[in-house]
Amino acid sequence: MTEDYITYIRSKVGKEKVFLNFSAGILENEEGKVLLQLRGDNQTWGVIGGIMELNESSVDTLIREFREETGLEVRPQKLLNVY
């Protein structure tokens, strides 16, 4: 499959509701400051993260999203919660 999973699913179900999994992370520096991104969809600040691709773990998703959105290579240290 050359297209991403979400595009593929949307091509099958259109605008119907689908259950999607997300992964997000908090990157904090030595001073306790947290890296945020300005969201393009609603112009609010949020943590780095995104939708999981097919066959991707939550850790793999987080690493990919940080790389795509910030250019940073991260190694998750601790799971905070699952919602």
Number of C-alpha atoms within 10 A of each C-alpha: 5 5 7 10 15 15 10 13 12 13 10 10 10 11 9 7 8 11 4 9 14 14 19 18 21 15 15 11 9 6 6 8 10 11 15 16 14 12 12 8 6 7 9 10 12 13 16 23 20 18 17 21 16 10 9 12 13 17 16 15 21 24 21 20 23 21 14 13 12 13 10 12 12 14 11 13 6 7 8 7 5 6 5
